[in-house]
Amino acid sequence: MHTTILLAASFPAELQDRITRIGPRYGATGPFDPPVGAALAPGDAAAVRVLVTMGTLKTDAEVMDRLPSLGLICCYGTGYEGVDLEEARKRGIMVTHSPEANAPAVADHAMALLLAASRRIAMADRFVRDGLWSGHSAARMPLVRGLTGRRIGVFGFGAIGRRIAARAAAFEAEVAYHNRSRKPDAPYTFHETLESLAEWADVLMIAARADAGNRHRVNRDVMKALGPDGIVVNIARGSIVDQEALVDLLGSGELGGAGLDVFEQEPAVPDALRAIPHAVLTPHIGGGTHEAHEAMQSLVVANIAAFLAGTPVVTPVPEMS
């Protein structure tokens, strides 16, 4: 069977099984060692019509050159920042993603990180495990601020940002947001600039889509504006935050805490960041639920099946719709 669908990364086995059931004429192969497509013989590379990838992986002109028959780039998940959209358009290659599929799971994780960071859950866990909570010991965990009445700013108001806002409001917090444009149906205050949102807020929840224009958009000044009790939570992409400035502000006490599921150079996390006890760190697992992966797989399979059948894809990225 000729190679038709190339997997650029290690995806769940269930996804590959579902792809192979699309039809008897279609096969799936990969992943191979990077760069994408380089391990394929010329004949096999020419047979690839679909590339299943992730937004964090680079899919540029060189990758497209290696796969001359490529017609669909299918991103597993919401993000697609690694895809050269202009190059894809020039070549007539459709790009799809999985919008909203993992939004509930990621929003849940954002709130888990916020609770863990604000209530110092990891530190409290160590406090108990280290035997400091015993008898009439004078040692006590320090008092912290709760979420009720906190000012929570949401940066990015797409499917994930909206769900974070709704969850934060349920904790009796004040909620406001900054986005590329105002959302008329949103019952929260809109800030024209991120700087204005940060001046107002003491918690910043980052849910913006990463692109070349917002690298380090959450910079030193934005984070410092949150104040010494402020908290930054990032479940979007590590590139949006100036990670070096974040470490400096946490170390100096000019920022109170952080909850991070994403980092600038994954999976590498700087020693200086790992050493900060009031930073809660998780390994990019925001969408790591059975429900989220089932939904993402369903969209990937639906998009591939539609493309191979010659019908419109289900969820093209906005730039392609």
PyMOL commands that set and color helices and strands:
alter all, ss='L'
color gray80, all
select helices_A, chain A and resi 13-20+42-47+61-66+85-91+103-118+121-129+159-170+194-200+212-214+220-225+238-240+243-252+271-274+290-309+318-320
alter helices_A, ss='H'
color red, helices_A
select strands_A, chain A and resi 5-7+28-29+50-53+72-75+94-96+151-155+174-178+189-190+203-206+231-234+257-260+279-281
alter strands_A, ss='S'
color yellow, strands_A
deselect
rebuild
show_as cartoon
